[in-house]
């Protein structure tokens, strides 16, 4: 549209910005602003002028990219466009930017800046505050904020002033500070003078499921399994009177992920039963986490049962993550045939990724080399190279030498079987050529084993 001289509606490019990767989102937003500045009559293109939501999407991309200077530039530019003044969500994104930059002191001052600007904080503001301190690993401060929200306190700014005074070393927190983070101080505002009264909130902000789940993720990262389970239980009780606090599928998935990481699969089943009783259906992410847990426990039969339950009973289509997890499980079990069967099933169901997945292809190449499926391994390697994925040649070479350097040595086989083995041997020699090992194409005095003349092994059960 831009190359054709057409300007998209602000809602269209805002939606695109919110879904693109940060670098692509910022490139698109820059192009939009560039064309708008060059437009001869901006009034006729009023539908394309960026509003606060458009700038918020771009600022969020800056925060995700960790680009402090670009964030400040866009923030300062907002007021030069009509209808694009910063709002409470803008400052909530500023909290995320300060957190990404490692500026724990600035995070604590954003709430006062919101109030001094004549704005009312939103629920996202407090969610961003909790998420910031969880990201810093400062769980006690996150707990204090959540407790203040539960108590309906209006002096959250005073609480955050005390937090800002506390140093990272005193809290036992190691934070890497961005070297360009000083530019954010103009956005946050000056440090409050000692003795000045902290502003009060005009209303209360009770915690919702997003806030509780974020704190729960902090417990999960700290390995506090019992606290995660207790938090979910408390949310269920509180949800009876406050529906906004009721656990959702993200909450339950966090609990499942925590229990899977702790290898506590028995309690995972209890969580699934609780989800069913609460009427919260398990999502694809929930099933993928469960499948990964069973694969790590080498319970592949149970993992396959979950795949069947997911696709049949829950009517949820498996994605590339699902199959990648199962294939990794087959690799752990040294089940080459199972991995290739899953790959074929994946293609049959039409869930193969449009962009090849590096981890999936690497896992498939791994099992093919281990299982001596050299022709299939070469096909996968070629696919990786065609799509700019560098195969780990050193790893495959090590696997080959350890497992297959003495293949094809049997002289007691039927002619038909020897003919089939010759075809397989040719594939092996081609794979050795790609690895850079001695092969029949280029011989060497340090040849590992016999060449085509003495074949052995069996490929009757190979999957084509």
C-alpha positions as CSV (number, residue, x, y, z in Angstrom):
1,X,0.0,0.0,0.0
2,X,2.8,2.4,0.9
3,X,4.7,1.7,-2.3
4,X,1.5,2.4,-4.2
5,X,1.0,5.7,-2.5
6,X,-1.9,4.4,-0.3
7,X,-2.0,5.1,3.4
8,X,-3.5,2.3,5.6
9,X,-6.0,3.0,8.3
10,X,-4.5,3.6,11.7
11,X,-6.4,0.5,13.1
12,X,-4.8,-1.7,10.4
13,X,-1.2,-0.8,11.0
14,X,-1.7,-0.7,14.8
15,X,-3.0,-4.3,14.7
16,X,0.0,-5.2,12.5
17,X,2.5,-3.5,14.8
18,X,1.1,-5.4,17.8
19,X,1.7,-8.7,16.2
20,X,5.0,-8.3,14.4
21,X,8.4,-8.9,15.8
22,X,9.8,-5.7,17.4
23,X,12.2,-4.9,14.7
24,X,9.6,-5.3,11.9
25,X,7.0,-3.4,13.9
26,X,9.3,-0.4,14.4
27,X,10.3,-0.5,10.7
28,X,6.7,-0.4,9.7
29,X,5.8,2.4,12.1
30,X,8.7,4.5,10.8
31,X,7.6,4.0,7.3
32,X,4.0,5.1,8.2
33,X,5.3,8.2,9.9
34,X,7.6,9.0,7.0
35,X,4.8,8.8,4.4
36,X,2.5,10.9,6.6
37,X,5.1,13.6,7.0
38,X,5.5,13.7,3.2
39,X,1.7,13.8,2.6
40,X,0.7,17.1,0.9
41,X,-2.5,17.4,2.8
42,X,-2.5,15.7,6.2
43,X,-6.2,16.5,6.8
44,X,-7.3,14.3,3.9
45,X,-5.4,11.5,5.5
46,X,-6.8,11.9,9.0
47,X,-7.9,8.2,9.0
48,X,-4.2,7.3,8.9
49,X,-2.8,9.7,11.5
50,X,-1.4,7.7,14.5
51,X,-3.3,7.9,17.7
52,X,-2.3,6.9,21.3
53,X,-3.0,3.2,20.6
54,X,-0.7,3.3,17.5
55,X,2.1,4.9,19.5
56,X,1.6,2.4,22.4
57,X,2.0,-0.5,20.0
58,X,5.3,1.0,18.7
59,X,6.5,1.8,22.3
60,X,5.7,-1.8,23.3
61,X,7.9,-3.0,20.4
62,X,10.7,-0.7,21.7
63,X,10.4,-2.2,25.2
64,X,10.5,-5.7,23.8
65,X,13.6,-4.8,21.8
66,X,15.2,-3.1,24.8
67,X,15.8,0.1,22.8
68,X,15.7,2.9,25.3
69,X,16.7,5.7,23.0
70,X,14.1,4.8,20.4
71,X,11.5,4.6,23.2
72,X,12.3,8.1,24.3
73,X,12.2,9.5,20.8
74,X,8.8,8.0,20.1
75,X,7.5,9.1,23.5
76,X,8.6,12.7,22.9
77,X,7.1,12.6,19.4
78,X,3.6,11.6,20.6
79,X,2.5,15.1,21.4
80,X,3.4,16.4,18.0
81,X,0.5,14.4,16.5
82,X,-3.1,15.3,17.3
83,X,-4.9,12.8,19.4
84,X,-1.8,10.9,20.5
85,X,-1.2,12.2,24.0
86,X,0.3,9.6,26.5
87,X,-2.3,7.8,28.6
88,X,-2.1,5.4,31.5
89,X,-1.3,2.5,29.2
90,X,1.6,4.4,27.8
91,X,3.2,4.8,31.2
92,X,2.4,1.1,31.9
93,X,4.6,0.3,28.9
94,X,7.2,2.7,30.3
95,X,7.3,0.5,33.4
96,X,8.1,-2.5,31.1
97,X,10.8,-0.4,29.3
98,X,12.4,0.6,32.7
99,X,12.3,-3.0,33.8
100,X,13.9,-4.3,30.6
101,X,16.6,-1.6,31.0
102,X,17.3,-2.8,34.6
103,X,16.2,0.5,36.2
104,X,14.6,-0.7,39.3
105,X,14.7,2.8,40.7
106,X,12.7,4.2,37.8
107,X,10.0,1.6,37.9
108,X,9.1,2.7,41.4
109,X,8.6,6.3,40.2
110,X,6.3,5.8,37.2
111,X,3.1,5.5,39.3
112,X,3.7,9.0,40.7
113,X,4.4,10.3,37.2
114,X,1.0,9.0,36.1
115,X,-0.8,10.8,39.0
116,X,1.1,14.0,38.5
117,X,0.1,14.0,34.8
118,X,-3.6,14.0,35.8
119,X,-4.2,10.5,34.7
120,X,-5.8,7.6,36.5
121,X,-3.8,4.3,36.6
122,X,-5.4,1.3,35.0
123,X,-5.3,-2.4,36.0
124,X,-2.4,-2.9,33.5
125,X,-0.3,-0.4,35.5
126,X,-0.3,-2.6,38.6
127,X,0.1,-5.7,36.5
128,X,3.2,-4.1,34.9
129,X,4.6,-3.2,38.4
130,X,4.2,-6.8,39.7
131,X,5.7,-8.2,36.4
132,X,8.6,-5.8,36.7
133,X,9.6,-6.9,40.2
134,X,9.0,-10.5,39.4
135,X,11.4,-10.0,36.4
136,X,14.0,-8.5,38.8
137,X,13.7,-11.6,41.0
138,X,12.4,-9.3,43.8
139,X,9.5,-11.6,44.9
140,X,9.0,-9.9,48.3
141,X,8.4,-6.5,46.7
142,X,5.9,-8.1,44.2
143,X,4.2,-9.7,47.2
144,X,4.0,-6.4,49.0
145,X,2.3,-4.7,46.0
146,X,-0.2,-7.5,45.6
147,X,-1.0,-7.5,49.3
148,X,-1.5,-3.7,49.2
149,X,-3.9,-4.2,46.3
150,X,-5.8,-6.9,48.3
151,X,-6.0,-4.6,51.3
152,X,-7.3,-1.7,49.2
153,X,-4.5,0.6,50.2
154,X,-4.4,4.0,48.5
155,X,-0.7,4.8,49.5
156,X,0.9,2.6,46.9
157,X,3.2,5.5,45.9
158,X,4.5,5.7,49.4
159,X,5.2,1.9,49.3
160,X,7.1,2.3,46.0
161,X,9.1,5.2,47.4
162,X,10.4,2.9,50.1
163,X,11.2,0.3,47.4
164,X,13.1,2.8,45.4
165,X,15.4,3.6,48.4
166,X,16.3,-0.1,48.8
167,X,19.4,-0.9,46.9
168,X,19.8,-4.0,44.7
169,X,22.7,-5.3,46.8
170,X,20.7,-5.0,50.0
171,X,18.0,-7.1,48.3
172,X,20.5,-9.6,47.0
173,X,19.5,-8.9,43.4
174,X,22.0,-8.7,40.5
175,X,20.6,-6.5,37.7
176,X,22.3,-5.6,34.5
177,X,21.6,-1.9,33.7
178,X,21.3,-0.7,30.1
179,X,24.0,1.8,29.3
180,X,21.5,4.1,27.6
181,X,18.8,3.9,30.3
182,X,19.5,7.5,31.5
183,X,17.3,8.8,28.6
184,X,14.3,7.3,30.4
185,X,14.6,9.6,33.4
186,X,13.0,12.5,31.5
187,X,9.9,10.2,30.9
188,X,9.7,9.1,34.5
189,X,10.3,12.5,36.0
190,X,12.6,13.8,38.8
191,X,13.1,11.9,42.0
192,X,10.6,13.0,44.7
193,X,12.2,15.3,47.3
194,X,12.5,14.0,50.8
195,X,9.7,15.2,53.1
196,X,7.2,15.7,50.3
197,X,3.9,13.9,50.7
198,X,3.3,10.9,48.4
199,X,0.1,11.2,46.3
200,X,-2.8,8.9,47.0
201,X,-4.8,6.7,44.7
202,X,-8.4,7.9,44.0
203,X,-9.7,4.4,44.1
204,X,-8.7,0.8,44.8
205,X,-7.3,-1.7,42.4
206,X,-8.0,-5.3,43.6
207,X,-5.8,-7.9,42.0
208,X,-7.2,-9.9,39.1
209,X,-6.1,-13.3,37.7
210,X,-3.4,-11.7,35.6
211,X,-1.7,-10.2,38.6
212,X,-1.9,-13.4,40.7
213,X,-0.7,-15.5,37.8
214,X,2.3,-13.2,37.3
215,X,3.3,-13.5,40.9
216,X,2.7,-17.2,40.6
217,X,5.3,-17.3,37.7
218,X,7.7,-15.6,40.1
219,X,7.2,-18.5,42.6
220,X,7.7,-20.9,39.7
221,X,11.0,-19.3,38.6
222,X,12.2,-19.5,42.2
223,X,11.3,-23.2,42.5
224,X,8.6,-22.5,45.1
225,X,6.2,-25.3,44.0
226,X,4.1,-25.3,47.2
227,X,3.5,-21.5,46.9
228,X,2.3,-21.9,43.4
229,X,-0.2,-24.5,44.4
230,X,-1.3,-22.5,47.4
231,X,-1.8,-19.4,45.3
232,X,-4.0,-21.3,42.9
233,X,-6.1,-22.6,45.8
234,X,-6.4,-19.1,47.2
235,X,-7.5,-17.7,43.8
236,X,-10.3,-20.3,43.7
237,X,-11.6,-19.3,47.1
238,X,-11.3,-15.6,46.3
239,X,-13.0,-16.2,42.9
240,X,-16.2,-17.2,44.6
241,X,-16.8,-13.6,45.6
242,X,-14.6,-11.8,43.0
243,X,-14.9,-13.3,39.6
244,X,-11.9,-11.3,38.2
245,X,-9.6,-13.4,40.5
246,X,-10.9,-16.7,39.4
247,X,-8.1,-18.9,37.8
248,X,-8.1,-19.1,34.1
249,X,-6.3,-21.4,31.6
250,X,-3.1,-19.4,31.9
251,X,-3.2,-19.8,35.7
252,X,-3.7,-23.5,35.5
253,X,-1.1,-23.9,32.8
254,X,1.4,-22.1,35.0
255,X,0.6,-24.6,37.8
256,X,1.0,-27.5,35.4
257,X,4.3,-26.1,34.2
258,X,5.6,-25.8,37.7
259,X,4.6,-29.3,38.7
260,X,6.1,-30.8,35.5
261,X,9.4,-29.0,36.2
262,X,9.3,-30.6,39.7
263,X,8.6,-34.0,38.1
264,X,5.4,-34.2,40.1
265,X,3.1,-35.8,37.5
266,X,0.6,-37.1,40.1
267,X,-0.4,-33.6,41.2
268,X,-0.6,-32.6,37.6
269,X,-3.5,-35.0,37.2
270,X,-5.2,-33.4,40.1
271,X,-4.8,-30.0,38.5
272,X,-6.4,-31.3,35.3
273,X,-9.3,-32.7,37.2
274,X,-9.7,-29.3,38.9
275,X,-9.7,-27.6,35.5
276,X,-12.5,-29.9,34.4
277,X,-14.6,-29.2,37.5
278,X,-14.1,-25.5,37.2
279,X,-15.1,-25.6,33.5
280,X,-11.8,-24.3,32.3
281,X,-10.8,-26.3,29.2
282,X,-7.1,-27.2,28.8
283,X,-5.5,-25.3,25.9
284,X,-2.9,-26.5,23.4
285,X,-0.2,-24.9,25.5
286,X,-1.4,-26.9,28.5
287,X,-1.3,-30.2,26.6
288,X,2.1,-29.4,25.2
289,X,3.5,-28.8,28.7
290,X,2.0,-32.1,29.8
291,X,3.4,-34.0,26.8
292,X,6.8,-32.5,27.5
293,X,6.6,-33.7,31.1
294,X,5.9,-37.2,30.1
295,X,8.5,-37.2,27.4
296,X,11.1,-36.1,30.0
297,X,10.0,-38.9,32.3
298,X,10.4,-41.3,29.3
299,X,6.7,-42.2,29.5
300,X,6.1,-42.1,25.8
301,X,3.0,-44.2,25.9
302,X,1.3,-41.7,28.2
303,X,2.5,-38.9,26.0
304,X,0.9,-40.5,22.9
305,X,-2.3,-41.0,24.9
306,X,-2.3,-37.3,25.7
307,X,-1.8,-36.5,22.0
308,X,-4.8,-38.7,21.1
309,X,-6.9,-37.1,23.9
310,X,-5.9,-33.6,22.7
311,X,-6.8,-34.2,19.1
312,X,-9.9,-36.4,19.6
313,X,-11.5,-35.6,22.9
314,X,-10.6,-32.0,23.3
315,X,-10.7,-31.3,19.5
316,X,-7.4,-29.3,19.6
317,X,-5.1,-29.6,16.6
318,X,-1.5,-30.5,17.5
319,X,1.1,-28.0,16.3
320,X,4.7,-28.2,15.5
321,X,5.6,-27.7,19.2
322,X,3.6,-30.8,20.0
323,X,5.3,-33.0,17.5
324,X,8.7,-31.5,18.2
325,X,8.3,-32.5,21.8
326,X,7.3,-36.0,21.0
327,X,10.1,-36.4,18.5
328,X,12.6,-35.2,21.2
329,X,11.1,-37.9,23.5
330,X,11.7,-40.5,20.9
331,X,15.3,-39.3,20.6
332,X,15.7,-39.8,24.4
333,X,14.3,-43.3,24.0
334,X,16.5,-44.0,21.0
335,X,13.3,-44.7,19.1
336,X,14.3,-43.9,15.5
337,X,11.3,-45.5,13.9
338,X,8.9,-43.7,16.2
339,X,10.5,-40.3,15.5
340,X,10.2,-40.8,11.7
341,X,6.6,-42.1,12.1
342,X,5.7,-39.0,14.0
343,X,7.3,-36.8,11.3
344,X,5.3,-38.6,8.7
345,X,2.1,-38.2,10.8
346,X,2.9,-34.5,11.2
347,X,3.1,-34.1,7.4
348,X,-0.1,-36.1,6.8
349,X,-2.0,-33.9,9.2
350,X,-0.8,-30.8,7.5
351,X,0.8,-29.3,10.5
352,X,4.3,-29.0,9.1
353,X,5.6,-25.5,9.7
354,X,5.7,-23.1,6.7
355,X,9.1,-22.0,8.0
356,X,11.2,-25.0,8.9
357,X,11.8,-25.4,12.6
358,X,15.5,-25.7,13.5
359,X,15.0,-27.8,16.6
360,X,12.6,-30.2,14.9
361,X,14.9,-30.7,11.9
362,X,18.0,-31.1,14.1
363,X,16.1,-33.7,16.2
364,X,15.1,-35.6,13.1
365,X,18.6,-35.5,11.6
366,X,19.9,-36.8,15.0
367,X,17.6,-39.8,15.1
368,X,18.2,-40.6,11.4
369,X,22.0,-40.7,11.9
370,X,21.7,-42.8,15.0
371,X,19.4,-45.2,13.2
372,X,21.6,-45.3,10.1
373,X,18.8,-43.8,7.9
374,X,21.5,-42.0,5.9
375,X,19.3,-41.2,2.9
376,X,16.7,-39.6,5.0
377,X,19.4,-37.8,7.0
378,X,20.8,-36.3,3.8
379,X,17.3,-35.1,2.8
380,X,16.8,-33.4,6.2
381,X,20.3,-31.8,6.0
382,X,19.6,-30.5,2.5
383,X,16.3,-29.0,3.8
384,X,18.2,-27.3,6.7
385,X,20.8,-25.8,4.4
386,X,18.2,-24.6,1.8
387,X,16.5,-22.7,4.6
388,X,19.6,-21.1,6.1
389,X,19.9,-23.5,9.0
390,X,23.5,-24.6,9.7
391,X,23.5,-28.3,10.5
392,X,25.7,-29.4,13.5
393,X,28.2,-31.4,11.4
394,X,30.5,-32.0,14.4
395,X,27.7,-33.6,16.4
396,X,26.6,-35.9,13.5
397,X,30.2,-36.9,12.8
398,X,30.7,-37.9,16.4
399,X,27.5,-39.9,16.4
400,X,28.5,-41.7,13.2
401,X,32.0,-42.6,14.4
402,X,30.7,-43.9,17.7
403,X,27.8,-45.9,16.3
404,X,28.4,-46.8,12.7
405,X,32.1,-46.9,11.9
406,X,32.0,-50.7,11.7
407,X,28.8,-51.2,9.7
408,X,28.4,-53.5,6.7
409,X,30.8,-56.2,7.6
410,X,28.7,-59.3,7.3
411,X,29.5,-61.7,4.3
412,X,26.7,-64.1,5.0
413,X,23.5,-62.7,3.5
414,X,21.3,-63.4,0.5
415,X,22.0,-61.7,-2.8
416,X,18.8,-59.7,-2.6
417,X,19.6,-58.5,0.8
418,X,23.2,-57.6,-0.3
419,X,21.7,-55.6,-3.2
420,X,19.5,-53.7,-0.8
421,X,22.5,-53.0,1.4
422,X,24.5,-51.7,-1.5
423,X,21.9,-49.0,-2.0
424,X,22.0,-48.2,1.7
425,X,25.8,-48.2,1.6
426,X,25.8,-45.7,-1.2
427,X,23.6,-43.4,1.0
428,X,26.1,-43.9,3.8
429,X,29.0,-43.0,1.6
430,X,27.2,-39.8,0.5
431,X,26.6,-38.9,4.1
432,X,30.2,-39.5,5.0
433,X,31.3,-37.4,2.1
434,X,29.1,-34.5,3.5
435,X,30.6,-35.0,7.0
436,X,34.1,-34.9,5.6
437,X,35.0,-38.4,6.7
438,X,36.9,-40.9,4.5
439,X,34.5,-42.3,1.9
440,X,34.4,-44.2,-1.4
441,X,34.4,-40.9,-3.4
442,X,37.7,-39.8,-2.0
443,X,39.7,-42.7,-0.4
444,X,42.2,-42.3,2.3
445,X,44.9,-44.3,4.0
446,X,43.1,-43.7,7.3
447,X,39.8,-45.2,6.1
448,X,37.6,-46.3,9.0
449,X,36.2,-49.5,7.6
450,X,35.6,-51.6,4.5
451,X,33.9,-50.0,1.6
452,X,31.2,-51.4,-0.7
453,X,32.7,-54.8,-1.1
454,X,31.9,-56.1,2.4
455,X,28.4,-55.1,3.4
456,X,26.5,-55.9,6.6
457,X,23.7,-54.8,8.7
458,X,20.0,-54.9,7.9
459,X,17.6,-52.3,6.6
460,X,14.5,-54.4,6.1
461,X,12.7,-52.4,8.8
462,X,13.7,-48.9,7.5
463,X,11.0,-46.4,7.0
464,X,11.1,-44.8,3.6
